[in-house]
Amino acid sequence: MLDARLRRITDPVLDRVGVRLARRGINADQVSLAGFLLGLAAVALTALGAFAAGLVLFLLNRLADGLDGSVARATQLTDRGGFLDIVFDFIVYAGMAWAFAAADPHANGPAAAFLLFSFMGTGSSFLAFAVMASRRGLVSEARGKKSLYYLGGLTEGSETIGFFVAVGLFPSAFPLFAWVFAGMCWLTTLGRIAAGWRLLR
């Protein structure tokens, strides 16, 4: 919901950094891989109950996720880069949900399982529409210059980051936050299904 608005603020800053990284010979795939490793480390620390450290690494992962696109725009957008970006994002998001379940299975397990269930809805509707939009030549730069065209919704990247920041700061509130956020994810999924039904007729 907030991605398009926030990108107008963050993209100019990230693009300046991306140009500098590109000039130093750092490519977008390297940034993506480094960010992914940071994300996996965040998952591991969170699962071990080191929530503050996990949150810091998760935020660094999200920074790298923004920078890889900036480096790509400064050099060349590639299908491989877009592929890696999406795959790494979904693994880290799902991994963070699992990590809270691992940290306290009794308290967090049911809510984390429902959250992962909801991520299947948002993820599949996101990717399935992107595939069909590509086949039909549908494009949009409402969320910046991206490797694929996808539908927005109530819960996009910004809201997901906000959720994981909240539970990282207040881990004991994970069950409540997760149930609420998962419900918001299902509203997003239903909205995307309706929009896809209309746009792909």
Phi and psi in degrees as a GROMACS rama.xvg file:
@    title "Ramachandran Plot"
@    xaxis  label "Phi"
@    yaxis  label "Psi"
@TYPE xy
-98.3661  -8.87484  LEU-2
-55.7154  -48.8469  ASP-3
-61.8507  -40.2902  ALA-4
-69.6852  -45.0591  ARG-5
-66.91  -32.0765  LEU-6
-64.1656  -29.1251  ARG-7
-64.5355  -26.2241  ARG-8
-89.5308  -45.6145  ILE-9
-81.0552  -34.1512  THR-10
-59.4805  -44.7421  ASP-11
-59.2344  -38.572  PRO-12
-68.6042  -48.998  VAL-13
-63.9163  -36.1158  LEU-14
-65.1409  -35.3519  ASP-15
-65.19  -42.1238  ARG-16
-67.0419  -40.0091  VAL-17
-60.4541  -39.2699  GLY-18
-62.6788  -42.9079  VAL-19
-64.0097  -42.2459  ARG-20
-63.6734  -41.9147  LEU-21
-62.7755  -38.8844  ALA-22
-65.3794  -24.3696  ARG-23
-89.7428  5.69107  ARG-24
87.1202  11.0116  GLY-25
-88.7296  126.863  ILE-26
-100.634  167.105  ASN-27
-63.1558  -37.1717  ALA-28
-64.3279  -36.1785  ASP-29
-64.6704  -41.6853  GLN-30
-64.5194  -42.1534  VAL-31
-60.2422  -45.4941  SER-32
-66.0545  -42.3296  LEU-33
-61.6642  -42.9378  ALA-34
-63.5874  -38.5899  GLY-35
-63.5187  -41.5432  PHE-36
-64.2499  -38.7005  LEU-37
-62.7144  -40.0609  LEU-38
-63.8444  -42.3009  GLY-39
-64.7388  -37.155  LEU-40
-65.5662  -37.6935  ALA-41
-62.481  -41.9166  ALA-42
-61.0732  -46.4448  VAL-43
-62.3586  -46.1628  ALA-44
-65.9343  -40.0071  LEU-45
-64.0533  -42.0933  THR-46
-61.4191  -29.762  ALA-47
-85.706  -0.237818  LEU-48
90.6708  4.37087  GLY-49
-88.2927  73.0654  ALA-50
-67.4529  -40.2255  PHE-51
-65.1756  -46.751  ALA-52
-64.3658  -39.9477  ALA-53
-61.931  -39.7545  GLY-54
-64.7462  -41.8705  LEU-55
-60.3774  -46.3609  VAL-56
-68.4528  -34.3172  LEU-57
-62.8947  -42.145  PHE-58
-65.9885  -36.4794  LEU-59
-65.5393  -36.8534  LEU-60
-60.8976  -43.1405  ASN-61
-68.0981  -34.0452  ARG-62
-64.0933  -44.4186  LEU-63
-62.6469  -35.0573  ALA-64
-63.8196  -34.6374  ASP-65
-75.3282  -36.7962  GLY-66
-72.3728  -31.888  LEU-67
-63.6029  -37.8501  ASP-68
-66.8951  -36.7136  GLY-69
-66.3298  -41.0641  SER-70
-64.6676  -40.9013  VAL-71
-62.7962  -41.8784  ALA-72
-66.8198  -27.6605  ARG-73
-78.2141  -17.8541  ALA-74
-120.62  -82.9119  THR-75
-157.836  128.77  GLN-76
-73.8392  134.455  LEU-77
-129.216  154.346  THR-78
-63.1696  -38.3648  ASP-79
-63.5418  -41.2523  ARG-80
-63.4408  -44.032  GLY-81
-62.7712  -39.8991  GLY-82
-61.4645  -50.6199  PHE-83
-61.5924  -41.4057  LEU-84
-58.9419  -48.4759  ASP-85
-67.2033  -46.1542  ILE-86
-61.2947  -47.2928  VAL-87
-62.3685  -40.0797  PHE-88
-58.6962  -49.7484  ASP-89
-66.5964  -36.499  PHE-90
-64.8738  -43.5834  ILE-91
-67.0339  -44.8  VAL-92
-60.14  -47.8641  TYR-93
-65.0491  -38.2703  ALA-94
-62.7171  -38.7971  GLY-95
-66.5182  -39.1664  MET-96
-62.685  -44.5631  ALA-97
-61.57  -38.3104  TRP-98
-60.3115  -39.1584  ALA-99
-67.9722  -34.384  PHE-100
-65.7544  -41.7363  ALA-101
-66.4273  -35.1642  ALA-102
-67.0741  -34.6644  ALA-103
-151.827  82.0013  ASP-104
-57.9432  -39.6454  PRO-105
-67.0844  -47.967  HIS-106
-77.9141  -38.3549  ALA-107
-104.65  -15.2288  ASN-108
-55.5898  -55.064  GLY-109
-60.6724  -43.0411  PRO-110
-66.4888  -39.6672  ALA-111
-65.6083  -39.2757  ALA-112
-63.9394  -41.4986  ALA-113
-67.9198  -35.589  PHE-114
-63.8774  -43.8138  LEU-115
-63.478  -37.9459  LEU-116
-57.9309  -44.1981  PHE-117
-67.8787  -34.5386  SER-118
-63.4955  -30.3128  PHE-119
-63.8366  -37.2844  MET-120
-67.896  -49.3672  GLY-121
-66.5218  -40.2309  THR-122
-67.7353  -45.1322  GLY-123
-68.395  -40.1353  SER-124
-67.8312  -35.2217  SER-125
-62.6188  -52.5528  PHE-126
-76.3048  -38.7074  LEU-127
-63.3473  -41.8413  ALA-128
-66.491  -39.1109  PHE-129
-59.9836  -40.4266  ALA-130
-62.8362  -48.8198  VAL-131
-66.8604  -37.4244  MET-132
-64.066  -38.6464  ALA-133
-63.8937  -41.5575  SER-134
-62.8843  -32.0231  ARG-135
-94.3791  -2.30758  ARG-136
74.9074  22.182  GLY-137
-77.6261  132.905  LEU-138
-137.399  156.526  VAL-139
-160.125  141.313  SER-140
-115.598  26.448  GLU-141
-61.4001  -29.1527  ALA-142
-109.74  29.3792  ARG-143
90.4415  174.351  GLY-144
-77.4136  110.979  LYS-145
-120.96  167.036  LYS-146
-76.5722  -17.6027  SER-147
-148.258  160.049  LEU-148
-100.973  126.426  TYR-149
-138.198  162.405  TYR-150
-83.7155  142.097  LEU-151
-81.0992  -162.781  GLY-152
171.21  -176.375  GLY-153
-66.4286  -36.9852  LEU-154
-118.413  105.93  THR-155
-114.801  -158.09  GLU-156
-61.5009  -43.8633  GLY-157
-60.9841  -45.3783  SER-158
-67.106  -35.7675  GLU-159
-66.5905  -42.2583  THR-160
-61.0808  -45.1003  ILE-161
-58.7865  -39.7907  GLY-162
-61.5279  -48.9259  PHE-163
-69.7702  -28.7614  PHE-164
-65.0488  -44.95  VAL-165
-60.931  -46.4619  ALA-166
-74.9909  -24.734  VAL-167
-69.0239  -35.6636  GLY-168
-79.1641  -32.6567  LEU-169
-129.518  70.0658  PHE-170
-60.669  -28.8384  PRO-171
-68.655  -18.4955  SER-172
-91.8335  7.22103  ALA-173
-53.5582  -47.8998  PHE-174
-56.6654  -47.2277  PRO-175
-62.2966  -51.0107  LEU-176
-60.9149  -39.4608  PHE-177
-67.9731  -42.068  ALA-178
-62.1088  -43.8704  TRP-179
-66.3335  -45.9314  VAL-180
-67.0788  -37.7876  PHE-181
-62.207  -39.6025  ALA-182
-61.542  -40.1369  GLY-183
-64.3331  -35.9906  MET-184
-63.3891  -38.8965  CYS-185
-68.6272  -32.3551  TRP-186
-63.9462  -39.5601  LEU-187
-61.6241  -46.285  THR-188
-60.3778  -46.1392  THR-189
-62.9359  -39.243  LEU-190
-64.5446  -39.5943  GLY-191
-68.7097  -37.7207  ARG-192
-61.7999  -44.6065  ILE-193
-63.8448  -43.6712  ALA-194
-67.1357  -41.5639  ALA-195
-63.3  -40.5505  GLY-196
-58.2856  -40.8004  TRP-197
-74.8808  -45.2051  ARG-198
-76.149  -24.5415  LEU-199
-103.846  15.0682  LEU-200
